[in-house]
Amino acid sequence: MKKILFICCIFALVACKRKNKTSEIKETRTSGTLKLLVDESVSPIVQQQIDIFSLDYPQATFKTTVKPEEKLLPAFLNDSIRVIVLPRLLSKQEEKYYSQRKIKINTSRFAIDGIALITNKDNIDSTITVKEVIDILQGKKSDKKLVFDNAYSSTFQYFKDLAHISQFPAGGVYSKNSSNEVIKFIAEDKNFIGILGVNWVSERNTEMAASLAKVKTLGVKNLKGLVGDDQFYKPTQNNLINGVYPFLRNINIIDCEGRDGLGTGFATWLRSQRGQLIVLKSGLGPHKLMPREINLTK
């Protein structure tokens, strides 16, 4: 009886091992598990893409880490996670980490993003110039105050580069912990201008619908001699595509996995007709405008 029980146990263990082996999902361009770092300021459009991709390819699993840019980069540069979505390119110094190890860096732009400036609907101001923004950032006297989505965010870095400063002044510039916190703050205080990724102020952000109803987006005029210096432009989809809105940036997926897997497949899909249609519906600018086919019948 003991021998029979022992044999049964052996068969059960073998069966379990076979089951686990067959249940393992092979890593391909449309299946497997992808660890992905996502900059918080562009996370809404990335999540929309992941949701649809996962419906199309149910054997694909995404493990995303969403944080401000400066919080993401250590994980990317210490080889913990090799695929990242950023609203900028890698710097030469950041590229050096992978190029020294002869790992190919594949960078693909899939959308055009804008940085929106919002204020309370009760604020009499509805426009602002790029020069005014730079003056505030450089600590020059102004009655306007700025509040950013996060002190470690890519939007924060974008405007530091724009104003050619290493740090912000002691007064006039503040930060919150997230984009939604900025929206809520601006909805309650008409004395500030909020700065955040344009995707966060779209109607798709249903979580903040009540607060968004109390804010408005400012029109922005560029510096003299630059595109968009002729009038005030809002970050509408057409203005992003045409490049006339002053605060533009590209959203890129950067893949340093060094192999042809789910990261490669997802990057390719983002630039496909289906991926670009999602970008178009989100209100951002697509990497490439897809032709529309119209069937005419008599």
C-alpha positions as CSV (number, residue, x, y, z in Angstrom):
1,M,0.0,0.0,0.0
2,K,2.9,2.4,0.8
3,K,4.5,1.6,-2.5
4,I,1.3,2.4,-4.4
5,L,0.9,5.7,-2.5
6,F,4.6,6.6,-3.3
7,I,4.1,5.9,-7.0
8,C,1.0,8.0,-7.1
9,C,2.8,10.9,-5.5
10,I,5.6,10.6,-8.1
11,F,3.1,10.7,-10.9
12,A,1.4,13.7,-9.4
13,L,4.6,15.6,-9.1
14,V,5.6,14.8,-12.7
15,A,2.1,15.9,-13.9
16,C,2.4,19.2,-12.0
17,K,5.9,19.9,-13.5
18,R,4.5,19.2,-17.0
19,K,1.6,21.5,-16.4
20,N,3.8,24.3,-15.2
21,K,6.1,23.9,-18.1
22,T,3.3,24.0,-20.7
23,S,1.7,27.0,-18.9
24,E,4.8,29.1,-19.3
25,I,4.2,31.8,-21.9
26,K,6.9,32.1,-24.5
27,E,8.6,35.5,-25.0
28,T,7.7,36.9,-28.4
29,R,6.8,40.3,-29.8
30,T,3.2,39.8,-28.7
31,S,3.5,37.6,-25.6
32,G,5.5,37.3,-22.4
33,T,6.1,39.8,-19.6
34,L,7.5,43.4,-20.1
35,K,8.8,45.5,-17.3
36,L,8.2,49.1,-18.3
37,L,9.2,52.4,-16.7
38,V,6.8,55.3,-17.5
39,D,7.3,59.0,-16.9
40,E,4.3,60.1,-14.8
41,S,3.6,63.2,-17.0
42,V,2.8,61.0,-20.0
43,S,1.4,58.0,-18.2
44,P,-2.3,58.4,-19.3
45,I,-1.5,57.8,-23.0
46,V,0.8,54.9,-22.2
47,Q,-1.8,53.2,-20.1
48,Q,-4.4,53.6,-22.9
49,Q,-2.0,51.9,-25.3
50,I,-1.3,49.1,-22.8
51,D,-5.0,48.5,-22.3
52,I,-5.7,48.0,-26.0
53,F,-2.6,46.1,-26.7
54,S,-3.5,43.6,-23.9
55,L,-6.9,43.1,-25.4
56,D,-5.4,42.3,-28.8
57,Y,-2.7,40.1,-27.3
58,P,-3.9,38.6,-24.0
59,Q,-0.7,36.6,-23.5
60,A,1.2,39.9,-23.0
61,T,1.7,41.1,-19.4
62,F,2.9,44.5,-18.5
63,K,4.5,45.4,-15.2
64,T,4.7,49.2,-15.2
65,T,6.4,51.6,-12.8
66,V,5.1,55.1,-13.0
67,K,7.1,57.8,-11.4
68,P,8.6,61.3,-12.1
69,E,11.6,61.2,-14.4
70,E,14.4,61.6,-11.9
71,K,12.9,58.7,-9.8
72,L,12.8,56.4,-12.8
73,L,16.3,56.9,-14.3
74,P,18.2,55.0,-11.5
75,A,16.3,51.8,-12.3
76,F,16.9,52.3,-16.0
77,L,20.6,53.0,-15.6
78,N,21.5,50.3,-13.1
79,D,20.1,47.6,-15.5
80,S,17.0,46.8,-13.3
81,I,14.6,47.6,-16.1
82,R,15.6,48.2,-19.7
83,V,12.6,49.7,-21.4
84,I,11.4,53.3,-20.5
85,V,8.9,55.8,-21.9
86,L,10.2,59.4,-21.6
87,P,9.1,62.7,-23.2
88,R,12.7,63.3,-24.3
89,L,15.7,61.5,-25.7
90,L,18.5,60.0,-23.6
91,S,21.4,62.3,-23.0
92,K,24.9,61.4,-24.3
93,Q,25.9,60.5,-20.7
94,E,22.9,58.2,-20.3
95,E,23.5,56.5,-23.6
96,K,27.1,55.9,-22.6
97,Y,26.0,53.4,-19.9
98,Y,24.6,51.0,-22.6
99,S,26.9,51.8,-25.5
100,Q,30.0,50.9,-23.4
101,R,28.5,47.4,-22.9
102,K,27.7,47.2,-26.7
103,I,23.9,47.1,-26.0
104,K,21.9,48.7,-28.9
105,I,19.6,51.5,-27.9
106,N,16.3,51.5,-29.9
107,T,14.4,54.8,-29.6
108,S,11.0,55.3,-31.2
109,R,8.8,58.4,-31.1
110,F,5.2,57.5,-31.0
111,A,3.4,60.8,-30.0
112,I,3.8,64.6,-29.8
113,D,3.0,65.9,-26.3
114,G,2.5,69.4,-25.0
115,I,2.9,70.9,-21.6
116,A,-0.3,72.7,-20.6
117,L,-0.5,75.8,-18.5
118,I,-3.8,75.9,-16.6
119,T,-5.4,78.4,-14.2
120,N,-8.6,78.8,-12.3
121,K,-11.7,79.8,-14.4
122,D,-12.2,82.8,-12.2
123,N,-8.7,84.2,-13.1
124,I,-9.1,87.1,-15.5
125,D,-5.9,86.0,-17.3
126,S,-6.4,83.7,-20.2
127,T,-3.0,84.1,-21.9
128,I,0.7,84.2,-21.1
129,T,3.9,84.6,-23.0
130,V,7.0,82.4,-23.0
131,K,9.0,85.4,-21.9
132,E,6.7,85.9,-18.8
133,V,7.2,82.2,-17.9
134,I,11.0,82.5,-18.2
135,D,11.1,85.7,-16.2
136,I,9.2,84.0,-13.3
137,L,11.6,81.0,-13.5
138,Q,14.6,83.4,-13.4
139,G,13.3,85.1,-10.3
140,K,12.3,88.3,-11.9
141,K,9.5,90.3,-10.3
142,S,6.1,89.1,-11.3
143,D,2.6,88.9,-9.9
144,K,2.2,85.4,-11.4
145,K,3.1,82.1,-9.5
146,L,3.8,78.7,-11.0
147,V,3.1,75.3,-9.6
148,F,4.5,72.1,-11.1
149,D,3.4,68.5,-11.0
150,N,6.5,67.3,-9.1
151,A,9.9,68.6,-8.2
152,Y,11.5,65.6,-9.9
153,S,9.3,65.6,-13.0
154,S,10.3,65.9,-16.7
155,T,8.2,69.1,-16.9
156,F,10.3,70.6,-14.1
157,Q,13.5,69.7,-16.1
158,Y,12.0,71.0,-19.3
159,F,11.5,74.5,-17.9
160,K,14.8,74.5,-16.2
161,D,16.4,73.9,-19.5
162,L,14.2,76.5,-21.2
163,A,15.1,79.2,-18.7
164,H,18.8,78.2,-18.6
165,I,18.9,77.8,-14.8
166,S,20.2,75.1,-12.5
167,Q,17.6,75.6,-9.8
168,F,14.4,77.5,-9.4
169,P,14.1,80.8,-7.4
170,A,13.1,80.9,-3.7
171,G,9.7,82.4,-4.5
172,G,7.1,82.3,-7.3
173,V,7.7,78.6,-8.2
174,Y,6.2,75.7,-6.3
175,S,5.5,72.0,-6.8
176,K,3.0,69.3,-5.8
177,N,3.4,65.5,-5.8
178,S,1.4,64.6,-8.9
179,S,-0.5,66.0,-11.9
180,N,-3.9,65.4,-10.3
181,E,-2.8,67.3,-7.2
182,V,-2.0,70.3,-9.4
183,I,-5.4,70.2,-11.1
184,K,-7.1,70.1,-7.7
185,F,-5.0,72.9,-6.3
186,I,-5.7,75.2,-9.4
187,A,-9.4,74.4,-9.1
188,E,-9.4,75.8,-5.6
189,D,-6.9,78.8,-6.0
190,K,-7.0,81.4,-8.7
191,N,-3.6,82.9,-7.9
192,F,-1.5,80.2,-9.5
193,I,-0.7,78.7,-12.9
194,G,-0.4,75.0,-13.0
195,I,2.1,73.2,-15.3
196,L,1.5,69.6,-16.3
197,G,1.3,67.2,-19.3
198,V,-1.6,68.1,-21.6
199,N,-2.9,64.5,-21.5
200,W,-3.9,65.0,-17.9
201,V,-6.3,67.8,-18.7
202,S,-8.3,65.9,-21.2
203,E,-11.9,64.6,-20.8
204,R,-10.4,61.1,-20.4
205,N,-9.2,62.0,-16.9
206,T,-12.6,61.2,-15.4
207,E,-11.2,61.0,-11.9
208,M,-10.7,64.8,-11.9
209,A,-13.8,65.8,-13.9
210,A,-15.2,68.0,-11.2
211,S,-11.9,69.9,-10.7
212,L,-11.2,70.1,-14.4
213,A,-14.6,71.9,-14.8
214,K,-13.2,74.7,-12.7
215,V,-10.0,75.3,-14.6
216,K,-9.1,76.6,-18.1
217,T,-6.1,76.2,-20.3
218,L,-4.0,79.3,-21.1
219,G,-3.0,80.4,-24.6
220,V,0.8,80.8,-25.0
221,K,2.8,83.1,-27.3
222,N,6.3,82.2,-28.2
223,L,9.5,84.3,-28.1
224,K,10.0,86.7,-31.0
225,G,11.5,85.0,-34.0
226,L,10.3,81.5,-33.1
227,V,7.4,79.5,-34.5
228,G,4.2,80.5,-32.6
229,D,5.2,84.1,-31.9
230,D,2.4,85.6,-34.0
231,Q,-0.4,84.9,-31.6
232,F,-1.5,83.0,-28.5
233,Y,-1.9,79.2,-29.0
234,K,-3.5,76.6,-26.8
235,P,-2.2,73.0,-26.7
236,T,-5.0,71.7,-29.0
237,Q,-4.3,68.6,-31.2
238,N,-3.9,70.7,-34.4
239,N,-1.5,73.1,-32.7
240,L,0.6,70.1,-31.5
241,I,0.7,68.5,-34.9
242,N,1.4,71.8,-36.7
243,G,4.2,72.7,-34.2
244,V,2.9,76.2,-33.3
245,Y,2.3,75.6,-29.6
246,P,5.5,76.7,-27.8
247,F,5.8,74.0,-25.2
248,L,6.2,70.8,-27.3
249,R,8.0,67.6,-26.7
250,N,8.1,64.1,-28.2
251,I,7.1,60.9,-26.3
252,N,9.6,58.1,-26.9
253,I,9.8,54.5,-26.0
254,I,13.5,53.5,-25.4
255,D,14.3,49.8,-25.6
256,C,17.7,48.6,-24.4
257,E,16.8,44.9,-23.9
258,G,19.1,43.8,-26.6
259,R,16.7,41.2,-27.9
260,D,13.7,40.8,-30.1
261,G,10.9,40.4,-27.6
262,L,7.8,42.0,-26.2
263,G,9.5,45.4,-25.8
264,T,10.3,45.4,-29.5
265,G,6.8,44.3,-30.4
266,F,5.1,47.0,-28.2
267,A,7.3,49.7,-29.6
268,T,6.5,48.7,-33.2
269,W,2.7,48.5,-32.3
270,L,2.8,52.0,-30.8
271,R,3.7,53.4,-34.3
272,S,1.3,51.1,-36.1
273,Q,-2.0,52.3,-37.5
274,R,-3.8,51.0,-34.4
275,G,-1.4,52.6,-31.9
276,Q,-1.5,55.9,-33.8
277,L,-5.3,55.9,-33.8
278,I,-5.2,55.7,-30.0
279,V,-2.8,58.7,-29.9
280,L,-5.1,60.6,-32.2
281,K,-8.2,59.9,-30.1
282,S,-6.3,61.0,-26.9
283,G,-5.9,64.5,-28.2
284,L,-2.1,64.3,-28.6
285,G,-0.3,64.6,-31.8
286,P,0.4,61.2,-33.5
287,H,3.9,60.4,-34.8
288,K,2.4,59.9,-38.2
289,L,-0.9,60.8,-39.6
290,M,-2.5,57.7,-41.0
291,P,-4.4,58.1,-44.4
292,R,-8.2,57.8,-44.2
293,E,-9.9,55.5,-46.7
294,I,-13.3,56.5,-47.9
295,N,-15.5,54.1,-49.9
296,L,-17.9,55.9,-52.2
297,T,-20.9,54.0,-53.5
298,K,-23.4,55.1,-56.1
